[in-house]
Amino acid sequence: MLYSLILIVHVFVSFVLIAVILLQAGRGGGLSDSFGGGAAQSMFGTRGALYLTRAPTVCATVFMLTSLSLAVSSVQRGRSLMEHAAAPHKQETAPAEKR
């Protein structure tokens, strides 16, 4: 249950992080120019510039925390889909006789 919740938060934060990074104006202007120059920053109100500078940091921090949480919880679960899929296909063979 907790694993699923962390996974959902991780995917959501991934999409938010992508959107926030694309909205930032880089050297070439980025995707924010397609909104009409500074319209992307004014879209978030007077604190748009503050939001667009802090949001990637917060999203990246949450992304890293959820990544580490998913890694730790998957190790504790101890299940591997590859091991379970390969288990029925394994066949015991007798060792060959030496002559």
C-alpha positions as CSV (number, residue, x, y, z in Angstrom):
1,M,0.0,0.0,0.0
2,L,2.7,2.4,1.0
3,Y,4.8,1.4,-2.0
4,S,1.9,2.2,-4.4
5,L,1.4,5.6,-2.7
6,I,5.1,6.5,-3.0
7,L,5.1,5.3,-6.7
8,I,2.1,7.5,-7.5
9,V,3.8,10.6,-5.8
10,H,7.0,9.8,-7.7
11,V,5.3,9.7,-11.1
12,F,3.3,12.9,-10.3
13,V,6.5,14.7,-9.2
14,S,8.3,13.6,-12.3
15,F,5.7,15.2,-14.6
16,V,5.6,18.4,-12.5
17,L,9.4,18.5,-12.6
18,I,9.4,18.2,-16.4
19,A,6.8,21.0,-16.7
20,V,8.6,23.3,-14.3
21,I,12.0,22.8,-16.1
22,L,10.4,23.4,-19.5
23,L,8.7,26.7,-18.3
24,Q,12.0,28.2,-17.2
25,A,13.6,30.7,-19.6
26,G,17.1,29.5,-20.6
27,R,19.7,31.1,-22.7
28,G,17.5,30.6,-25.8
29,G,14.3,31.5,-24.1
30,G,13.0,27.9,-23.8
31,L,9.4,26.9,-23.9
32,S,8.5,30.0,-21.9
33,D,8.9,32.1,-25.1
34,S,6.0,30.2,-26.7
35,F,3.7,31.6,-24.0
36,G,4.4,35.1,-25.2
37,G,7.7,36.2,-23.7
38,G,7.3,36.8,-20.0
39,A,3.8,35.4,-19.9
40,A,4.9,32.2,-18.3
41,Q,6.2,34.1,-15.3
42,S,3.2,36.4,-15.1
43,M,1.0,33.4,-15.3
44,F,1.8,32.6,-11.7
45,G,1.2,36.1,-10.5
46,T,3.6,38.6,-9.0
47,R,5.6,35.8,-7.3
48,G,6.0,33.9,-10.5
49,A,9.8,34.4,-10.7
50,L,10.2,33.2,-7.2
51,Y,8.0,30.2,-7.9
52,L,9.9,29.3,-11.1
53,T,13.3,29.5,-9.2
54,R,12.3,27.4,-6.2
55,A,9.9,24.9,-7.7
56,P,12.6,22.9,-9.5
57,T,14.7,22.6,-6.3
58,V,11.7,21.4,-4.3
59,C,10.6,19.0,-7.0
60,A,14.1,17.6,-7.5
61,T,14.4,17.0,-3.7
62,V,11.0,15.2,-3.6
63,F,12.0,13.2,-6.7
64,M,15.2,12.1,-5.1
65,L,13.5,11.2,-1.8
66,T,10.8,9.1,-3.5
67,S,13.5,7.4,-5.7
68,L,15.5,6.4,-2.6
69,S,12.3,5.3,-0.8
70,L,11.3,3.2,-3.7
71,A,14.7,1.6,-3.9
72,V,14.8,0.8,-0.2
73,S,11.3,-0.6,-0.2
74,S,11.8,-2.7,-3.3
75,V,14.9,-4.3,-1.7
76,Q,13.0,-5.0,1.4
77,R,10.2,-6.6,-0.6
78,G,12.7,-9.0,-2.0
79,R,10.6,-9.8,-5.1
80,S,12.0,-9.9,-8.6
81,L,9.7,-10.3,-11.5
82,M,12.6,-11.8,-13.5
83,E,13.3,-14.5,-10.9
84,H,9.6,-15.4,-10.6
85,A,9.2,-15.6,-14.4
86,A,12.3,-17.7,-14.8
87,A,11.6,-20.1,-12.0
88,P,9.0,-22.3,-13.7
89,H,11.2,-22.7,-16.8
90,K,14.2,-24.1,-14.9
91,Q,14.6,-27.8,-15.3
92,E,16.9,-30.0,-13.2
93,T,19.3,-32.0,-15.4
94,A,21.3,-34.9,-14.3
95,P,25.1,-34.5,-14.6
96,A,26.5,-36.3,-17.6
97,E,28.4,-39.5,-17.1
98,K,32.2,-39.4,-17.6
99,R,33.8,-42.1,-19.6
